[in-house]
Amino acid sequence: MKDEDGRTYTFDDYRLRGRVTVRIHTGVGRDTRTDLYQDRRHYVWDNHSDTATLRNDRGRFVDDESWGRHRGGHR
């Protein structure tokens, strides 16, 4: 997963199956099957606008989520 500023998060040993939801948290925490933590000490997501883009292990676009002025996403 990558944000507009180029910060990335790689899912280690996690397989996201079709039609499944997982929440990605910036902070420190314990991973579960529904919540994953980046273990960062500082915020990553911009509160005003940002886009998180998810790609598979081959670099192919899977999904994105945008908020703020950039709603509509990027591929």
SVG drawing of the C-alpha trace seen along z (x, -y; Angstrom):
<svg xmlns="http://www.w3.org/2000/svg" viewBox="-17 -20 25 35">
<polyline fill="none" stroke="black" stroke-width="0.4" points="0.0,0.0 1.3,-3.5 0.1,-7.0 0.4,-10.2 3.8,-11.1 5.3,-7.8 5.3,-6.1 4.7,-2.4 3.4,0.4 4.0,4.0 1.7,6.7 4.0,9.3 2.6,12.8 -1.0,11.5 -3.3,12.6 -6.2,10.3 -8.9,12.4 -11.7,11.1 -14.5,9.2 -12.7,9.0 -12.0,5.7 -8.9,4.9 -8.2,1.7 -4.6,0.3 -3.5,-1.7 -0.5,-4.0 0.4,-3.5 1.8,-0.6 -0.5,2.4 -1.0,6.1 -2.0,7.3 -5.3,9.3 -7.1,10.7 -9.2,7.5 -6.6,4.8 -3.0,4.4 -0.6,1.9 2.3,0.1 4.1,-0.3 5.0,-3.9 5.5,-6.5 4.3,-9.4 1.2,-10.0 1.3,-9.0 -2.2,-9.9 -2.9,-13.5 -6.1,-14.6 -7.1,-17.1 -6.7,-14.8 -4.8,-11.7 -5.1,-8.6 -4.1,-5.1 -3.4,-2.8 -3.3,1.0 -1.3,3.1 -0.8,6.9 2.6,8.6 3.0,8.2 2.4,4.4 -1.0,4.6 -3.7,2.1 -6.2,3.7 -8.1,0.8 -7.7,-2.7 -9.4,-5.0 -9.3,-8.8 -10.5,-11.6 -10.5,-15.3 -9.8,-17.3 -8.4,-14.2 -11.6,-12.1 -11.8,-9.9 -8.6,-8.0 -5.5,-7.2 -4.7,-4.2"/>
</svg>
